């Protein structure tokens, strides 16, 4: 196989991963526990999978494609929402975190030894980044105290549960 053919096949695989990531994120975004002002949604678990299995560049590209898909009006966000007005609403900081968290998670995954403890720490870091940006933006909208409680504290149990389930699945599949 020539170098050109190898590069084309690698690009094809990357494009498939990006489209697959956007598709799975879009589907998982519809699985939600409706809380106000920010619901608990399954797509954060998919975000962690992307952060743990993609390269940093591919993770960022996938999440940028997901956000762009929603920005142009395709209903990929929770409750089939889309558009820029939705993106600057209460979930805006979390959506910004979608771009940053999996990229940094993928970077850490490349740099540190793989294993269960490493995967848990990287997922905790990803969640911390996601919640930090989410609470920061939410604070702007509703004040820090309310944002901290309704944008972080209420998500701690579900975040821990998502990480535990994800790590168990990844260990079973021998990825972590």
PyMOL commands that set and color helices and strands:
alter all, ss='L'
color gray80, all
select helices_A, chain A and resi 3-28+43-53+56-71+78-80+84-87+92-111+116-142+144-151+153-172
alter helices_A, ss='H'
color red, helices_A
select strands_A, chain A and resi 32-33+40-41
alter strands_A, ss='S'
color yellow, strands_A
deselect
rebuild
show_as cartoon
